[in-house]
Amino acid sequence: MDLGLKDRAAIVTAASRGLGKAAAQALAREGANIALCSRTDQIFTTAEEIRQETGVDVLAIQTDLTEPKQIEAMISKAHNHFQKIDILIINAGGPPPGGFLDLNPEDWTTAVDLTVMSAVRLCYAVVPHMLEQGHGSIVATQSYSVKQPIDNLILSNSLRMAVIGLVKSLANELGPKGIRVNSINPAWTWTERVQQLMTDRAERSGTTVDEQAGKVTEDVPLGRMGTVEEYGKAVAWLASPAASFIHGHALMFDGGATKASL
């Protein structure tokens, strides 16, 4: 299937590795030109890797998503470079784990800035360009915890719901103006970070990586984690003209782990 992404201009945040990198790679493989950002200078290595593989125009911009002025500068630089912004993939690292009494109000403030306000600020910076163009597609990466909370992740469970509220509200407001807004909500997906976590758990418990991975996927009907390649393809499709009537939707990328009926 041709997703209709050739020569589109996409911005992908937190894209130096993991899910963000997978989204950028998938979009680039479909012919989209990409602006990438992350907090670290690893973003320049990732950009060159994608450029060498796909031959598309790749712009790397080191950006801290908790800094409003850096977000504005990144979006401005991307727009000046491509002269348009067709797609925005919102992605950020998750807030720290912990139960309610393990955390304090300052932890909540920091997490709001990373999880909620980064999405808000990215949309404030991008939406005016999309309105001027008369079209655009925004996809926010969140978590399957928006359907059912995950133990010991109260910050993520709470704040990702706020982003879903933003997505649904923007869908109502911006859909009539030609801008689609959706979210994708992954469960456990086999990234480098997850590999490290499973290895650490295996070493501490005297088990194997496969055994630890099996424990976290016990409730997944497909019996495994998703892969970054599968995730990237799902994001690319959702953001693309091929999904032109998918709007205001929270796509669950979870292998059936979510048990809610709706």
C-alpha positions in Angstrom: 0.0 0.0 0.0 1.2 3.5 -0.9 0.7 5.6 2.2 1.0 8.8 0.3 3.9 10.1 2.4 6.4 10.9 -0.3 7.8 14.4 0.1 5.7 15.1 3.1 7.4 17.0 6.0 7.2 15.3 9.4 8.5 16.3 12.8 9.2 13.5 15.3 10.2 14.3 18.9 12.3 12.3 21.3 13.5 10.4 18.2 17.1 9.5 19.0 16.2 5.9 19.9 13.3 3.7 20.8 9.8 4.4 19.7 10.6 7.9 18.4 13.4 6.6 16.2 11.1 3.8 14.9 8.4 6.3 13.9 11.0 8.5 12.1 12.5 5.5 10.3 9.1 4.2 9.1 8.0 7.7 7.9 11.3 8.1 6.1 11.1 4.7 4.5 7.8 5.8 3.0 9.5 8.9 1.5 8.7 11.6 4.1 11.3 14.2 4.9 12.0 14.3 8.6 12.9 16.7 11.3 14.1 14.9 14.4 14.7 16.2 17.9 15.9 14.9 21.3 17.6 16.2 24.4 21.0 14.5 23.6 23.4 14.8 20.7 22.6 11.2 19.9 20.0 12.7 17.6 22.7 13.7 15.0 23.9 10.1 14.8 20.3 8.8 14.4 19.6 11.4 11.7 22.6 10.4 9.7 21.6 6.7 10.0 18.1 7.4 8.6 19.5 9.7 5.9 22.0 7.0 4.8 19.3 4.3 4.7 16.5 6.2 3.1 18.0 9.1 1.1 15.3 11.5 2.4 16.0 15.0 3.8 16.7 14.6 7.5 17.1 17.6 9.9 18.4 17.0 13.4 17.7 19.6 16.1 18.8 19.1 19.7 15.8 20.1 21.8 14.7 19.8 25.4 10.9 19.4 25.4 10.6 20.9 28.9 12.0 24.2 27.6 9.3 26.3 25.8 11.7 28.5 23.9 13.6 25.4 22.6 10.3 23.9 21.3 9.5 27.2 19.5 13.0 27.4 18.0 12.9 23.7 16.8 9.5 24.1 15.1 10.5 27.4 13.5 13.8 25.8 12.2 11.9 22.8 10.8 9.3 25.0 9.1 11.9 27.3 7.6 13.8 24.2 6.3 10.9 22.4 4.7 8.6 25.4 4.1 5.7 23.3 5.6 4.8 20.9 8.4 2.5 18.1 7.3 2.9 15.7 10.2 3.7 16.0 13.9 4.5 12.9 16.0 4.4 13.9 19.6 6.7 11.6 21.7 8.5 12.1 25.0 10.1 10.0 27.7 7.8 8.7 30.4 7.6 10.2 33.9 9.3 8.2 36.7 7.6 5.2 38.3 6.2 5.2 41.8 3.0 4.9 43.8 1.2 8.0 45.2 3.0 8.1 48.5 6.4 7.5 46.9 6.1 10.8 45.1 5.6 14.4 46.1 3.9 17.4 44.5 7.1 18.6 42.9 7.4 15.2 41.1 3.9 15.9 39.7 4.9 19.4 38.5 7.9 18.0 36.7 5.9 15.2 35.1 3.2 17.6 33.9 5.8 19.7 32.2 7.3 16.7 30.4 4.2 14.7 29.5 1.4 17.3 29.2 2.9 20.7 28.6 5.4 19.4 25.9 2.4 18.2 23.9 0.5 21.4 24.5 3.5 23.6 23.5 4.2 21.5 20.4 0.7 21.9 19.2 0.7 25.6 19.8 3.8 25.9 17.7 2.7 23.6 14.9 -1.1 24.1 14.5 -0.8 27.7 13.1 1.3 26.3 10.3 -1.1 23.5 9.6 -4.0 25.9 9.6 -2.3 28.1 7.1 -1.7 25.1 4.8 -5.2 23.9 5.3 -4.1 20.4 6.3 -2.0 18.4 8.7 -1.9 15.3 10.9 -0.9 15.0 14.5 -0.3 11.7 16.3 0.5 11.7 20.1 2.3 8.6 21.5 1.0 7.8 24.9 0.4 4.4 26.6 -2.2 1.7 26.9 -2.5 2.9 30.5 -5.1 5.3 29.2 -7.4 2.3 29.1 -6.3 0.6 32.3 -3.9 1.8 34.9 -0.5 0.1 35.3 0.7 -0.6 38.9 3.4 1.8 40.2 3.0 4.3 37.4 0.6 6.8 38.9 2.1 9.8 37.1 1.9 8.1 33.7 -1.6 6.7 34.4 -2.9 10.2 35.3 -1.1 12.6 33.0 -1.4 10.6 29.8 -5.2 10.8 30.2 -4.8 14.6 30.1 -3.0 14.3 26.7 -5.8 12.1 25.4 -8.3 14.8 26.5 -6.2 17.3 24.5 -6.2 15.0 21.5 -9.9 14.4 21.6 -10.6 18.1 22.1 -8.3 19.2 19.3 -9.9 16.6 17.0 -13.3 18.3 17.5 -11.8 21.8 17.0 -9.3 21.2 14.2 -11.0 18.4 12.1 -13.3 20.9 10.3 -10.2 22.8 9.4 -8.4 19.9 7.7 -6.2 18.7 10.5 -6.5 15.1 11.8 -5.5 14.4 15.4 -5.1 10.9 16.9 -3.1 9.0 19.5 -1.3 5.7 19.5 -1.0 3.9 22.9 1.6 1.1 23.1 1.9 -1.6 25.7 5.3 -3.2 26.2 7.3 -2.8 23.0 10.8 -4.3 22.5 13.0 -1.3 22.5 16.7 -1.1 23.6 15.4 0.3 26.9 13.1 -2.7 27.4 16.0 -5.1 26.5 18.0 -3.4 29.3 15.2 -3.6 31.8 14.5 -7.3 31.1 18.3 -8.1 31.3 18.5 -6.3 34.6 15.5 -8.1 36.0 16.9 -11.5 34.8 20.2 -10.8 36.5 18.6 -9.8 39.8 16.2 -12.7 39.9 18.6 -15.4 38.5 16.2 -16.1 35.6 16.5 -15.4 31.8 15.5 -12.5 29.6 12.9 -14.6 27.9 11.3 -15.6 31.3 11.1 -11.9 32.4 9.6 -10.9 29.0 7.1 -13.7 29.4 6.0 -12.4 32.8 5.1 -8.9 31.4 3.3 -10.4 28.5 1.2 -13.0 30.4 -2.0 -11.0 29.7 -1.2 -10.3 26.1 -3.4 -12.5 23.9 -0.7 -12.5 21.1 1.8 -13.7 23.7 4.6 -11.3 23.0 5.7 -7.7 23.0 5.3 -5.6 19.9 8.4 -4.7 17.9 9.6 -1.2 17.1 9.2 -2.0 13.4 5.5 -2.9 14.0 5.1 0.3 16.0 6.7 2.5 13.4 4.5 1.1 10.6 1.4 1.7 12.7 2.4 5.3 13.4 3.3 5.9 9.7 -0.1 4.6 8.6 -2.0 6.6 11.3 -0.3 9.8 10.3 -0.6 9.3 6.6 -3.3 10.1 4.0 -4.0 6.3 3.9 -5.8 6.8 7.2 -7.6 9.9 6.0 -10.9 9.1 7.8 -9.3 8.1 11.1 -9.7 11.0 13.4 -10.0 11.6 17.2 -9.0 8.0 17.7 -6.9 6.3 20.4 -5.3 3.4 18.6 -4.2 0.7 21.0 -0.9 -0.9 20.1 -1.0 -3.6 22.6 -1.5 -7.1 21.1 -5.0 -7.3 22.7 -3.7 -6.6 26.3 -6.4 -4.0 27.0 -9.5 -5.7 28.2 -11.9 -2.8 28.0 -14.7 -3.4 25.6 -14.4 0.1 24.1 
